[in-house]
Amino acid sequence: MSKQEPIRLYTLSTCSHCKATKKFLNEANIEYEFTDVDLLEGAEREAAIKEVKRYNPRCTFPTIIIGDRVVIGHREDEIKEVLGLS
């Protein structure tokens, strides 16, 4: 893969799997954006939950969007596969 697909994480600030996913991406020097949904309030929180449900109807965390692919949960092997890493 020549150019990295944009990566968007929807996480919870207290979620150990979410923290592990962020750590994995940081250690691999992979850029990403994230939203800790539980730290949002009101309409902003509702909008984030609605967005997560678009990709993951069960609304579980972390929900990771890589380009047009979705990875649900802390799945390093699946993230590597989607990103074309060995």
MODELLER restraints for C-alpha pairs under 7 A, 6 or more apart:
rsr = mdl.restraints
at = mdl.atoms
rsr.add(forms.Gaussian(group=physical.xy_distance, feature=features.Distance(at['CA:1:A'], at['CA:84:A']), mean=6.15, stdev=0.5))
rsr.add(forms.Gaussian(group=physical.xy_distance, feature=features.Distance(at['CA:5:A'], at['CA:66:A']), mean=5.95, stdev=0.5))
rsr.add(forms.Gaussian(group=physical.xy_distance, feature=features.Distance(at['CA:5:A'], at['CA:67:A']), mean=5.07, stdev=0.5))
rsr.add(forms.Gaussian(group=physical.xy_distance, feature=features.Distance(at['CA:6:A'], at['CA:32:A']), mean=6.90, stdev=0.5))
rsr.add(forms.Gaussian(group=physical.xy_distance, feature=features.Distance(at['CA:6:A'], at['CA:66:A']), mean=5.81, stdev=0.5))
rsr.add(forms.Gaussian(group=physical.xy_distance, feature=features.Distance(at['CA:6:A'], at['CA:67:A']), mean=5.53, stdev=0.5))
rsr.add(forms.Gaussian(group=physical.xy_distance, feature=features.Distance(at['CA:7:A'], at['CA:32:A']), mean=4.81, stdev=0.5))
rsr.add(forms.Gaussian(group=physical.xy_distance, feature=features.Distance(at['CA:7:A'], at['CA:33:A']), mean=6.34, stdev=0.5))
rsr.add(forms.Gaussian(group=physical.xy_distance, feature=features.Distance(at['CA:7:A'], at['CA:65:A']), mean=5.65, stdev=0.5))
rsr.add(forms.Gaussian(group=physical.xy_distance, feature=features.Distance(at['CA:7:A'], at['CA:66:A']), mean=4.56, stdev=0.5))
rsr.add(forms.Gaussian(group=physical.xy_distance, feature=features.Distance(at['CA:7:A'], at['CA:67:A']), mean=6.62, stdev=0.5))
rsr.add(forms.Gaussian(group=physical.xy_distance, feature=features.Distance(at['CA:8:A'], at['CA:32:A']), mean=5.82, stdev=0.5))
rsr.add(forms.Gaussian(group=physical.xy_distance, feature=features.Distance(at['CA:8:A'], at['CA:33:A']), mean=4.95, stdev=0.5))
rsr.add(forms.Gaussian(group=physical.xy_distance, feature=features.Distance(at['CA:8:A'], at['CA:34:A']), mean=5.61, stdev=0.5))
rsr.add(forms.Gaussian(group=physical.xy_distance, feature=features.Distance(at['CA:8:A'], at['CA:64:A']), mean=5.81, stdev=0.5))
rsr.add(forms.Gaussian(group=physical.xy_distance, feature=features.Distance(at['CA:8:A'], at['CA:65:A']), mean=5.10, stdev=0.5))
rsr.add(forms.Gaussian(group=physical.xy_distance, feature=features.Distance(at['CA:8:A'], at['CA:66:A']), mean=6.58, stdev=0.5))
rsr.add(forms.Gaussian(group=physical.xy_distance, feature=features.Distance(at['CA:9:A'], at['CA:33:A']), mean=6.19, stdev=0.5))
rsr.add(forms.Gaussian(group=physical.xy_distance, feature=features.Distance(at['CA:9:A'], at['CA:34:A']), mean=4.44, stdev=0.5))
rsr.add(forms.Gaussian(group=physical.xy_distance, feature=features.Distance(at['CA:9:A'], at['CA:35:A']), mean=6.36, stdev=0.5))
rsr.add(forms.Gaussian(group=physical.xy_distance, feature=features.Distance(at['CA:9:A'], at['CA:62:A']), mean=6.64, stdev=0.5))
rsr.add(forms.Gaussian(group=physical.xy_distance, feature=features.Distance(at['CA:9:A'], at['CA:63:A']), mean=5.81, stdev=0.5))
rsr.add(forms.Gaussian(group=physical.xy_distance, feature=features.Distance(at['CA:9:A'], at['CA:64:A']), mean=4.54, stdev=0.5))
rsr.add(forms.Gaussian(group=physical.xy_distance, feature=features.Distance(at['CA:9:A'], at['CA:65:A']), mean=6.35, stdev=0.5))
rsr.add(forms.Gaussian(group=physical.xy_distance, feature=features.Distance(at['CA:10:A'], at['CA:34:A']), mean=5.72, stdev=0.5))
rsr.add(forms.Gaussian(group=physical.xy_distance, feature=features.Distance(at['CA:10:A'], at['CA:35:A']), mean=5.07, stdev=0.5))
rsr.add(forms.Gaussian(group=physical.xy_distance, feature=features.Distance(at['CA:10:A'], at['CA:36:A']), mean=6.24, stdev=0.5))
rsr.add(forms.Gaussian(group=physical.xy_distance, feature=features.Distance(at['CA:10:A'], at['CA:37:A']), mean=6.58, stdev=0.5))
rsr.add(forms.Gaussian(group=physical.xy_distance, feature=features.Distance(at['CA:10:A'], at['CA:52:A']), mean=6.97, stdev=0.5))
rsr.add(forms.Gaussian(group=physical.xy_distance, feature=features.Distance(at['CA:10:A'], at['CA:61:A']), mean=6.73, stdev=0.5))
rsr.add(forms.Gaussian(group=physical.xy_distance, feature=features.Distance(at['CA:10:A'], at['CA:62:A']), mean=5.67, stdev=0.5))
rsr.add(forms.Gaussian(group=physical.xy_distance, feature=features.Distance(at['CA:10:A'], at['CA:63:A']), mean=5.17, stdev=0.5))
rsr.add(forms.Gaussian(group=physical.xy_distance, feature=features.Distance(at['CA:10:A'], at['CA:64:A']), mean=6.42, stdev=0.5))
rsr.add(forms.Gaussian(group=physical.xy_distance, feature=features.Distance(at['CA:11:A'], at['CA:18:A']), mean=5.64, stdev=0.5))
rsr.add(forms.Gaussian(group=physical.xy_distance, feature=features.Distance(at['CA:11:A'], at['CA:34:A']), mean=6.97, stdev=0.5))
rsr.add(forms.Gaussian(group=physical.xy_distance, feature=features.Distance(at['CA:11:A'], at['CA:35:A']), mean=5.97, stdev=0.5))
rsr.add(forms.Gaussian(group=physical.xy_distance, feature=features.Distance(at['CA:11:A'], at['CA:36:A']), mean=4.75, stdev=0.5))
rsr.add(forms.Gaussian(group=physical.xy_distance, feature=features.Distance(at['CA:11:A'], at['CA:37:A']), mean=6.01, stdev=0.5))
rsr.add(forms.Gaussian(group=physical.xy_distance, feature=features.Distance(at['CA:11:A'], at['CA:61:A']), mean=5.47, stdev=0.5))
rsr.add(forms.Gaussian(group=physical.xy_distance, feature=features.Distance(at['CA:11:A'], at['CA:62:A']), mean=4.79, stdev=0.5))
rsr.add(forms.Gaussian(group=physical.xy_distance, feature=features.Distance(at['CA:11:A'], at['CA:63:A']), mean=6.76, stdev=0.5))
rsr.add(forms.Gaussian(group=physical.xy_distance, feature=features.Distance(at['CA:12:A'], at['CA:18:A']), mean=6.65, stdev=0.5))
rsr.add(forms.Gaussian(group=physical.xy_distance, feature=features.Distance(at['CA:12:A'], at['CA:36:A']), mean=4.76, stdev=0.5))
rsr.add(forms.Gaussian(group=physical.xy_distance, feature=features.Distance(at['CA:12:A'], at['CA:37:A']), mean=5.64, stdev=0.5))
rsr.add(forms.Gaussian(group=physical.xy_distance, feature=features.Distance(at['CA:12:A'], at['CA:38:A']), mean=5.51, stdev=0.5))
rsr.add(forms.Gaussian(group=physical.xy_distance, feature=features.Distance(at['CA:12:A'], at['CA:61:A']), mean=6.80, stdev=0.5))
rsr.add(forms.Gaussian(group=physical.xy_distance, feature=features.Distance(at['CA:13:A'], at['CA:36:A']), mean=5.47, stdev=0.5))
rsr.add(forms.Gaussian(group=physical.xy_distance, feature=features.Distance(at['CA:13:A'], at['CA:38:A']), mean=6.64, stdev=0.5))
rsr.add(forms.Gaussian(group=physical.xy_distance, feature=features.Distance(at['CA:17:A'], at['CA:62:A']), mean=6.88, stdev=0.5))
rsr.add(forms.Gaussian(group=physical.xy_distance, feature=features.Distance(at['CA:17:A'], at['CA:73:A']), mean=6.96, stdev=0.5))
rsr.add(forms.Gaussian(group=physical.xy_distance, feature=features.Distance(at['CA:17:A'], at['CA:74:A']), mean=5.50, stdev=0.5))
rsr.add(forms.Gaussian(group=physical.xy_distance, feature=features.Distance(at['CA:18:A'], at['CA:61:A']), mean=6.69, stdev=0.5))
rsr.add(forms.Gaussian(group=physical.xy_distance, feature=features.Distance(at['CA:18:A'], at['CA:62:A']), mean=5.17, stdev=0.5))
rsr.add(forms.Gaussian(group=physical.xy_distance, feature=features.Distance(at['CA:18:A'], at['CA:74:A']), mean=6.83, stdev=0.5))
rsr.add(forms.Gaussian(group=physical.xy_distance, feature=features.Distance(at['CA:21:A'], at['CA:74:A']), mean=5.56, stdev=0.5))
rsr.add(forms.Gaussian(group=physical.xy_distance, feature=features.Distance(at['CA:37:A'], at['CA:45:A']), mean=6.21, stdev=0.5))
rsr.add(forms.Gaussian(group=physical.xy_distance, feature=features.Distance(at['CA:37:A'], at['CA:48:A']), mean=6.51, stdev=0.5))
rsr.add(forms.Gaussian(group=physical.xy_distance, feature=features.Distance(at['CA:52:A'], at['CA:59:A']), mean=5.98, stdev=0.5))
rsr.add(forms.Gaussian(group=physical.xy_distance, feature=features.Distance(at['CA:52:A'], at['CA:63:A']), mean=6.98, stdev=0.5))
rsr.add(forms.Gaussian(group=physical.xy_distance, feature=features.Distance(at['CA:53:A'], at['CA:59:A']), mean=5.38, stdev=0.5))
rsr.add(forms.Gaussian(group=physical.xy_distance, feature=features.Distance(at['CA:55:A'], at['CA:70:A']), mean=6.84, stdev=0.5))
rsr.add(forms.Gaussian(group=physical.xy_distance, feature=features.Distance(at['CA:61:A'], at['CA:72:A']), mean=6.89, stdev=0.5))
rsr.add(forms.Gaussian(group=physical.xy_distance, feature=features.Distance(at['CA:61:A'], at['CA:73:A']), mean=5.99, stdev=0.5))
rsr.add(forms.Gaussian(group=physical.xy_distance, feature=features.Distance(at['CA:62:A'], at['CA:72:A']), mean=6.10, stdev=0.5))
rsr.add(forms.Gaussian(group=physical.xy_distance, feature=features.Distance(at['CA:62:A'], at['CA:73:A']), mean=5.06, stdev=0.5))
rsr.add(forms.Gaussian(group=physical.xy_distance, feature=features.Distance(at['CA:62:A'], at['CA:74:A']), mean=6.74, stdev=0.5))
rsr.add(forms.Gaussian(group=physical.xy_distance, feature=features.Distance(at['CA:63:A'], at['CA:71:A']), mean=6.17, stdev=0.5))
rsr.add(forms.Gaussian(group=physical.xy_distance, feature=features.Distance(at['CA:63:A'], at['CA:72:A']), mean=4.77, stdev=0.5))
rsr.add(forms.Gaussian(group=physical.xy_distance, feature=features.Distance(at['CA:63:A'], at['CA:73:A']), mean=6.28, stdev=0.5))
rsr.add(forms.Gaussian(group=physical.xy_distance, feature=features.Distance(at['CA:64:A'], at['CA:70:A']), mean=5.65, stdev=0.5))
rsr.add(forms.Gaussian(group=physical.xy_distance, feature=features.Distance(at['CA:64:A'], at['CA:71:A']), mean=5.04, stdev=0.5))
rsr.add(forms.Gaussian(group=physical.xy_distance, feature=features.Distance(at['CA:64:A'], at['CA:72:A']), mean=6.14, stdev=0.5))
rsr.add(forms.Gaussian(group=physical.xy_distance, feature=features.Distance(at['CA:65:A'], at['CA:71:A']), mean=6.46, stdev=0.5))
rsr.add(forms.Gaussian(group=physical.xy_distance, feature=features.Distance(at['CA:71:A'], at['CA:79:A']), mean=6.95, stdev=0.5))
rsr.add(forms.Gaussian(group=physical.xy_distance, feature=features.Distance(at['CA:80:A'], at['CA:86:A']), mean=6.66, stdev=0.5))
